[in-house]
Amino acid sequence: MKHIKRSLMLWCYFQLMKRADRFIKRRLKKRLLAGKEDPNRLDERFGKSLVDRPNGHLIWFHAASVGESLSLVELIKRVSFSQPDYNFLITTGTTTSAKLIVSRLPDKAIHQYIPVDTPKGVISFLDKWRPNLAIWTESEFWPNLIIETSKREIPMLLINARISEKSYRRWRLFRKSLKVLLDQFTYSLIQDEKTIKYFSKLGIPENKFELTGTLKEGSAALPYCEIQQEEISKQISNRPVWLAASTHDGEETLIANAHRHASKASQGLLLIIVPRHPERGLHIASFLKKHNFRVRIRSEKENILSDTQIYIADTLGELGIWYRIASVSFVGGSLVPVGGHNPYEPAALGSAILHGPYVENFKEIYKRLNTADAAIKIEDEVELGIKLIDTLSPENAAKLAHSAWEVSSKGAEITDKAMNLIHENLSLKD
């Protein structure tokens, strides 16, 4: 591909990755020792697999993060229902995403780890799976994988596309390289105005992209185990309860202080904390106990008692339970400069939403929610405590939750658009 030669950065990258095998093996070994790789599936990182490619059409989806992969599940299920002969491959890069997504995929969907971006690994992967269509999400651009897929004339779609300001600043020095990569995609569905602006600045033709909003708007409600929810509800009984979901280091202290304040006005108030990284659960519990909170821990199989003040739900895949139980949810990663997390998850499940000021990752979504009086922004722990008291009122919580549900339910058309795009491109390939 002649145009690649015009990008010095890409040329250098390709030359480097040709010689990077030894370094990558060392890197993967370190990750394996740190528990960040699956020892039984390490070969997948080199494009190899013990799983056979199914016969017939195969649509390949790639998602970088847990949130992205989960947002694709509903899309895959819908395409599978409408086209029962299709098969699906979904790739992710982390063990956490693998654990969450495997149990939620339909029968004809296979999960694999994304290969490292070396020529050997990429060629081996594509030779093995031979996808009829490749669909990428958001903004994780692996040059070898993108270019090699394009060389094979496999249609490529970019859905839920998003380039953050930070990412654009990083790529700005290599604008030509980024344009080369984006040019390989047949069409892009873009989730926010800022990314539209960046695409235009890069010179991507206007007939190759459109603004749709985020696919996460159209994703199904988080799954849950009904039996476990009933057991937990019995433990809570009639106590008022609120949730702090996907919290990060530095937030739990602020949240606990707000809880202490709100508890003075709401007798028996229970706080459930779901840390973004479950392995932090024991540390959080230890810290809170030192500050005289009565704490129980789910990973230790401890039940909620009548005098429990804070329950640490440090388990994977159960957020759907907690959103269904809690009438009010604070969405974490927003009181510290992380960028926030997906507010449509509590919105879809009837939980009123509180959030902090740091919501850059979902800026447009929170703007829509705030404009519709469907979420409450708080600036600090003091305001969180005050607003929490008001929001815990059944009438106020129900009003806020209903408004949020109305906003989030409008996202189904985004999934429809993605489905139509998939069908169109498979037809072109045929």
C-alpha positions as CSV (number, residue, x, y, z in Angstrom):
1,M,0.0,0.0,0.0
2,K,1.8,3.0,-1.4
3,H,0.2,5.6,0.8
4,I,1.7,4.0,3.9
5,K,5.2,4.9,2.7
6,R,4.2,8.6,3.0
7,S,3.9,8.1,6.8
8,L,7.4,7.9,8.3
9,M,5.9,7.1,11.7
10,L,4.0,4.1,10.4
11,W,7.0,2.9,8.4
12,C,9.2,3.0,11.5
13,Y,6.5,1.3,13.5
14,F,6.3,-1.6,11.0
15,Q,10.1,-2.0,10.9
16,L,10.3,-2.0,14.7
17,M,7.5,-4.6,15.2
18,K,9.2,-6.9,12.7
19,R,12.0,-7.2,15.2
20,A,10.0,-7.0,18.5
21,D,9.3,-10.7,19.1
22,R,11.9,-11.2,21.8
23,F,10.8,-8.0,23.6
24,I,7.1,-9.0,23.4
25,K,7.7,-12.4,24.8
26,R,9.5,-10.9,27.8
27,R,6.7,-8.4,28.2
28,L,4.0,-11.1,28.1
29,K,6.0,-13.2,30.6
30,K,5.9,-10.3,33.1
31,R,2.2,-9.8,32.5
32,L,1.7,-13.5,33.1
33,L,3.5,-13.4,36.4
34,A,1.4,-10.4,37.4
35,G,-1.8,-12.3,36.7
36,K,-2.7,-10.1,33.7
37,E,-2.6,-12.9,31.1
38,D,-4.3,-16.3,30.9
39,P,-1.6,-19.0,31.0
40,N,-3.9,-21.4,29.2
41,R,-4.5,-19.1,26.3
42,L,-1.2,-17.3,25.8
43,D,-0.9,-18.7,22.3
44,E,-3.8,-16.5,21.3
45,R,-1.6,-13.5,21.8
46,F,0.5,-14.8,18.8
47,G,-2.5,-15.4,16.6
48,K,-2.8,-19.2,17.4
49,S,-5.8,-21.0,18.8
50,L,-7.0,-24.5,19.6
51,V,-10.5,-23.4,18.6
52,D,-11.6,-24.2,15.0
53,R,-13.0,-21.5,12.7
54,P,-16.7,-22.3,12.1
55,N,-17.9,-22.8,8.6
56,G,-19.8,-19.9,6.9
57,H,-19.9,-16.2,7.5
58,L,-17.7,-14.9,10.4
59,I,-18.1,-11.4,11.7
60,W,-15.2,-10.2,13.8
61,F,-15.7,-7.6,16.5
62,H,-12.9,-6.0,18.5
63,A,-13.3,-4.1,21.7
64,A,-10.6,-2.6,23.8
65,S,-12.3,-2.3,27.2
66,V,-14.8,-4.1,29.4
67,G,-17.4,-1.4,28.8
68,E,-17.0,-1.6,25.0
69,S,-17.1,-5.4,24.9
70,L,-20.3,-5.4,27.0
71,S,-21.9,-2.8,24.7
72,L,-21.3,-5.2,21.8
73,V,-23.0,-8.1,23.3
74,E,-26.5,-6.8,22.6
75,L,-25.6,-6.0,19.1
76,I,-24.2,-9.5,18.5
77,K,-27.3,-11.1,20.0
78,R,-29.5,-9.0,17.7
79,V,-27.5,-9.8,14.6
80,S,-27.4,-13.5,15.6
81,F,-31.2,-13.5,16.0
82,S,-31.9,-11.9,12.6
83,Q,-29.2,-13.9,10.8
84,P,-29.0,-17.3,12.5
85,D,-26.4,-18.6,9.9
86,Y,-23.8,-16.0,10.9
87,N,-20.9,-16.8,13.3
88,F,-19.1,-14.3,15.5
89,L,-15.6,-13.7,16.8
90,I,-15.0,-11.1,19.5
91,T,-11.5,-10.1,20.6
92,T,-10.5,-8.2,23.7
93,G,-7.2,-7.5,25.4
94,T,-7.7,-8.1,29.1
95,T,-8.5,-11.1,31.3
96,T,-11.2,-9.1,33.1
97,S,-13.1,-8.5,29.9
98,A,-12.7,-12.1,28.9
99,K,-14.2,-13.3,32.2
100,L,-17.2,-11.0,31.9
101,I,-18.0,-11.5,28.3
102,V,-17.6,-15.2,27.7
103,S,-20.7,-16.1,29.7
104,R,-22.9,-13.5,28.0
105,L,-22.2,-14.3,24.3
106,P,-24.7,-16.2,22.2
107,D,-24.0,-19.8,21.1
108,K,-22.4,-19.0,17.8
109,A,-19.9,-16.4,19.3
110,I,-16.3,-17.2,20.1
111,H,-14.0,-15.1,22.3
112,Q,-10.3,-14.8,21.6
113,Y,-7.6,-12.5,22.9
114,I,-6.4,-9.9,20.4
115,P,-3.0,-10.9,19.0
116,V,0.0,-8.6,19.7
117,D,0.6,-6.3,16.8
118,T,3.5,-8.0,15.1
119,P,3.4,-9.1,11.5
120,K,3.7,-12.8,12.4
121,G,1.0,-12.6,15.0
122,V,-1.4,-10.7,12.9
123,I,-0.9,-12.9,9.8
124,S,-1.4,-16.0,11.8
125,F,-4.6,-14.6,13.3
126,L,-6.1,-13.5,10.0
127,D,-5.1,-16.8,8.3
128,K,-6.8,-18.7,11.1
129,W,-10.1,-16.8,11.3
130,R,-10.6,-15.3,7.8
131,P,-13.4,-12.9,8.8
132,N,-15.9,-11.7,6.2
133,L,-16.3,-8.4,8.1
134,A,-14.2,-6.6,10.7
135,I,-15.8,-4.2,13.2
136,W,-13.8,-2.1,15.6
137,T,-15.0,0.0,18.5
138,E,-13.9,3.4,19.9
139,S,-10.2,4.2,19.2
140,E,-7.8,1.4,19.8
141,F,-5.9,1.4,16.5
142,W,-3.3,-1.4,16.0
143,P,-1.5,-0.5,12.7
144,N,-0.4,-4.0,11.6
145,L,-3.8,-5.5,12.3
146,I,-5.7,-2.7,10.5
147,I,-3.4,-2.5,7.5
148,E,-3.2,-6.3,7.0
149,T,-7.0,-6.7,7.3
150,S,-7.4,-3.9,4.7
151,K,-4.9,-5.6,2.4
152,R,-7.1,-8.7,2.4
153,E,-10.0,-6.6,1.2
154,I,-12.0,-7.4,4.3
155,P,-14.6,-4.6,4.9
156,M,-13.9,-2.7,8.1
157,L,-16.3,-0.7,10.1
158,L,-15.6,1.6,13.0
159,I,-18.6,1.9,15.4
160,N,-18.9,3.8,18.6
161,A,-15.9,5.8,17.3
162,R,-14.5,8.2,19.8
163,I,-11.2,10.2,20.0
164,S,-10.7,11.9,23.3
165,E,-8.9,15.3,23.4
166,K,-6.0,13.7,25.2
167,S,-5.7,11.0,22.5
168,Y,-6.0,13.6,19.7
169,R,-3.2,15.7,21.2
170,R,-1.0,12.5,21.3
171,W,-1.8,11.7,17.7
172,R,-1.6,15.3,16.5
173,L,2.1,14.9,15.9
174,F,1.4,11.9,13.7
175,R,-1.7,13.2,11.9
176,K,-0.8,11.6,8.6
177,S,-0.4,8.2,10.3
178,L,-3.8,8.4,12.0
179,K,-5.4,9.4,8.7
180,V,-3.9,6.4,7.0
181,L,-5.3,4.1,9.6
182,L,-8.8,5.7,9.6
183,D,-8.9,5.6,5.8
184,Q,-8.9,1.8,5.9
185,F,-12.4,1.8,7.5
186,T,-15.3,1.6,5.0
187,Y,-17.5,3.6,7.3
188,S,-17.6,5.0,10.8
189,L,-20.4,5.6,13.3
190,I,-19.2,8.4,15.7
191,Q,-20.5,8.9,19.2
192,D,-19.8,12.6,19.8
193,E,-19.4,16.0,18.2
194,K,-15.8,16.4,19.2
195,T,-14.8,13.2,17.3
196,I,-16.7,14.5,14.3
197,K,-14.5,17.6,14.5
198,Y,-11.3,15.6,14.7
199,F,-12.3,13.4,11.7
200,S,-12.9,16.5,9.7
201,K,-9.6,18.0,10.7
202,L,-7.8,14.9,9.6
203,G,-9.4,15.1,6.2
204,I,-11.6,12.0,6.4
205,P,-14.2,12.3,3.6
206,E,-17.7,13.3,5.0
207,N,-19.4,10.5,3.2
208,K,-17.4,8.0,5.3
209,F,-18.7,8.8,8.7
210,E,-21.8,10.1,10.6
211,L,-22.8,11.2,14.1
212,T,-25.0,8.6,15.9
213,G,-24.3,8.8,19.6
214,T,-22.9,5.9,21.6
215,L,-23.8,2.3,21.2
216,K,-23.9,2.0,24.9
217,E,-27.2,3.8,24.8
218,G,-28.7,0.9,23.0
219,S,-27.2,-1.9,25.0
220,A,-29.4,-4.2,27.0
221,A,-29.8,-3.9,30.8
222,L,-27.0,-5.6,32.8
223,P,-27.7,-9.2,33.5
224,Y,-28.3,-10.5,37.0
225,C,-29.1,-13.6,39.0
226,E,-32.6,-13.4,40.4
227,I,-32.0,-15.9,43.2
228,Q,-29.0,-13.9,44.5
229,Q,-30.9,-10.7,44.2
230,E,-33.7,-12.1,46.4
231,E,-31.2,-13.3,49.0
232,I,-29.5,-9.9,49.2
233,S,-32.9,-8.1,49.3
234,K,-33.9,-10.3,52.3
235,Q,-30.7,-9.3,54.1
236,I,-31.3,-5.6,53.5
237,S,-34.9,-5.9,54.5
238,N,-36.7,-2.5,54.4
239,R,-33.5,-0.4,55.0
240,P,-32.9,2.5,52.6
241,V,-29.9,1.7,50.4
242,W,-27.7,3.6,47.9
243,L,-24.9,2.4,45.7
244,A,-21.4,3.8,44.8
245,A,-20.6,2.0,41.5
246,S,-17.2,1.6,39.8
247,T,-15.3,3.6,42.4
248,H,-11.6,4.4,42.1
249,D,-8.8,5.0,44.6
250,G,-9.4,8.2,46.5
251,E,-13.2,8.1,46.0
252,E,-14.2,5.7,48.8
253,T,-13.1,8.1,51.5
254,L,-15.2,10.9,50.1
255,I,-18.2,8.6,49.6
256,A,-17.9,7.2,53.1
257,N,-17.9,10.8,54.5
258,A,-21.0,11.6,52.5
259,H,-22.6,8.4,53.8
260,R,-21.9,9.4,57.4
261,H,-23.5,12.7,56.8
262,A,-26.6,11.3,55.1
263,S,-27.0,8.6,57.7
264,K,-27.9,11.2,60.3
265,A,-31.0,12.0,58.3
266,S,-31.8,8.5,57.0
267,Q,-32.0,5.9,59.8
268,G,-30.5,2.6,58.9
269,L,-29.0,3.8,55.6
270,L,-26.9,1.2,53.9
271,L,-24.1,2.0,51.4
272,I,-23.0,-0.6,48.8
273,I,-19.6,0.1,47.3
274,V,-18.6,-1.7,44.0
275,P,-15.0,-0.9,43.3
276,R,-14.0,-0.7,39.7
277,H,-11.1,-3.0,40.4
278,P,-12.5,-5.8,42.7
279,E,-9.0,-6.7,44.0
280,R,-9.1,-3.5,46.0
281,G,-12.0,-4.7,48.1
282,L,-10.1,-5.9,51.1
283,H,-8.0,-2.8,51.2
284,I,-11.1,-0.6,51.1
285,A,-12.7,-2.6,53.8
286,S,-9.7,-2.4,56.1
287,F,-9.4,1.4,55.6
288,L,-13.1,2.0,56.4
289,K,-13.0,-0.2,59.5
290,K,-10.1,1.9,60.8
291,H,-12.5,4.9,60.5
292,N,-15.1,3.1,62.6
293,F,-17.5,1.9,59.9
294,R,-19.1,-1.4,60.3
295,V,-18.2,-3.2,57.1
296,R,-19.0,-6.5,55.4
297,I,-17.3,-8.0,52.4
298,R,-19.0,-10.0,49.6
299,S,-15.8,-11.8,48.4
300,E,-15.4,-13.1,51.9
301,K,-19.0,-14.5,51.7
302,E,-20.2,-12.2,54.5
303,N,-23.9,-11.4,54.7
304,I,-25.3,-8.0,55.3
305,L,-26.3,-7.7,58.9
306,S,-28.8,-5.4,60.5
307,D,-26.0,-3.1,61.8
308,T,-23.8,-3.2,58.6
309,Q,-23.1,0.4,57.5
310,I,-21.1,-0.4,54.3
311,Y,-21.1,-3.5,52.2
312,I,-18.1,-4.0,49.8
313,A,-19.4,-5.8,46.7
314,D,-15.9,-6.8,45.4
315,T,-17.1,-9.3,42.8
316,L,-17.2,-9.4,39.0
317,G,-20.3,-9.5,36.9
318,E,-22.9,-8.5,39.6
319,L,-23.4,-4.8,39.0
320,G,-26.8,-5.6,37.5
321,I,-27.9,-6.8,40.9
322,W,-26.8,-3.7,42.8
323,Y,-28.3,-1.3,40.3
324,R,-31.6,-3.1,40.6
325,I,-31.5,-3.0,44.4
326,A,-30.4,0.6,44.9
327,S,-32.9,3.4,44.3
328,V,-30.0,5.9,44.1
329,S,-26.6,5.3,42.5
330,F,-23.4,7.4,42.5
331,V,-21.5,6.6,39.3
332,G,-17.8,6.5,40.2
333,G,-14.6,7.7,38.5
334,S,-16.2,11.1,38.6
335,L,-15.1,12.5,42.0
336,V,-11.5,11.9,41.0
337,P,-10.0,12.8,37.6
338,V,-10.7,9.4,35.9
339,G,-13.3,10.6,33.4
340,G,-16.4,8.8,34.7
341,H,-18.2,5.6,33.7
342,N,-21.3,4.7,31.7
343,P,-24.5,6.3,33.3
344,Y,-26.9,4.4,31.1
345,E,-26.3,1.2,33.1
346,P,-28.1,2.6,36.2
347,A,-30.6,4.5,34.0
348,A,-31.7,1.3,32.3
349,L,-32.4,-0.3,35.6
350,G,-34.4,2.4,37.4
351,S,-31.7,3.8,39.7
352,A,-31.4,7.6,40.2
353,I,-28.0,8.9,39.1
354,L,-25.6,11.1,41.0
355,H,-22.1,11.9,39.6
356,G,-19.1,14.1,40.2
357,P,-17.5,16.8,37.9
358,Y,-15.0,14.5,36.1
359,V,-17.0,12.9,33.3
360,E,-14.9,13.6,30.2
361,N,-15.3,10.0,29.0
362,F,-19.1,10.4,28.8
363,K,-19.3,14.1,28.5
364,E,-22.1,14.2,25.8
365,I,-24.2,11.6,27.7
366,Y,-24.0,13.4,31.0
367,K,-24.9,16.6,29.2
368,R,-28.0,15.0,27.8
369,L,-29.0,13.6,31.2
370,N,-28.3,16.8,33.1
371,T,-30.3,18.9,30.6
372,A,-33.2,16.5,31.0
373,D,-33.0,16.7,34.8
374,A,-32.2,13.0,34.7
375,A,-29.0,13.1,36.7
376,I,-27.5,15.3,39.5
377,K,-24.0,16.7,39.3
378,I,-22.2,17.2,42.6
379,E,-18.8,18.9,43.1
380,D,-17.5,17.3,46.3
381,E,-18.2,15.0,49.3
382,V,-20.1,17.7,51.2
383,E,-22.6,18.3,48.3
384,L,-22.8,14.5,47.8
385,G,-24.0,14.1,51.3
386,I,-26.6,16.9,51.0
387,K,-27.9,15.9,47.6
388,L,-28.0,12.2,48.7
389,I,-30.5,13.0,51.5
390,D,-32.8,14.8,49.0
391,T,-32.5,12.1,46.3
392,L,-33.2,9.2,48.8
393,S,-36.8,10.5,49.1
394,P,-38.9,7.8,47.2
395,E,-40.7,10.5,45.2
396,N,-37.5,12.3,44.2
397,A,-35.6,9.1,43.3
398,A,-38.5,7.8,41.2
399,K,-38.8,11.1,39.3
400,L,-35.1,11.2,38.6
401,A,-34.8,7.5,37.6
402,H,-37.8,7.8,35.2
403,S,-36.3,10.8,33.4
404,A,-33.0,8.9,33.1
405,W,-34.7,5.9,31.7
406,E,-36.5,8.0,29.1
407,V,-33.2,9.5,27.9
408,S,-31.4,6.1,27.8
409,S,-34.2,4.3,26.0
410,K,-33.9,6.5,22.9
411,G,-30.6,4.7,22.1
412,A,-32.1,1.6,20.5
413,E,-32.0,3.3,17.1
414,I,-28.2,3.4,17.3
415,T,-28.1,-0.4,17.5
416,D,-30.5,-0.6,14.5
417,K,-28.2,1.6,12.5
418,A,-25.2,-0.5,13.3
419,M,-27.1,-3.7,12.4
420,N,-28.1,-2.2,9.0
421,L,-24.5,-1.2,8.3
422,I,-23.3,-4.7,9.1
423,H,-25.9,-6.3,6.7
424,E,-25.0,-3.8,3.9
425,N,-21.3,-4.5,4.1
426,L,-21.7,-8.3,4.2
427,S,-23.9,-8.0,1.1
428,L,-21.1,-6.0,-0.6
429,K,-18.6,-8.6,0.3
430,D,-20.8,-11.3,-1.1
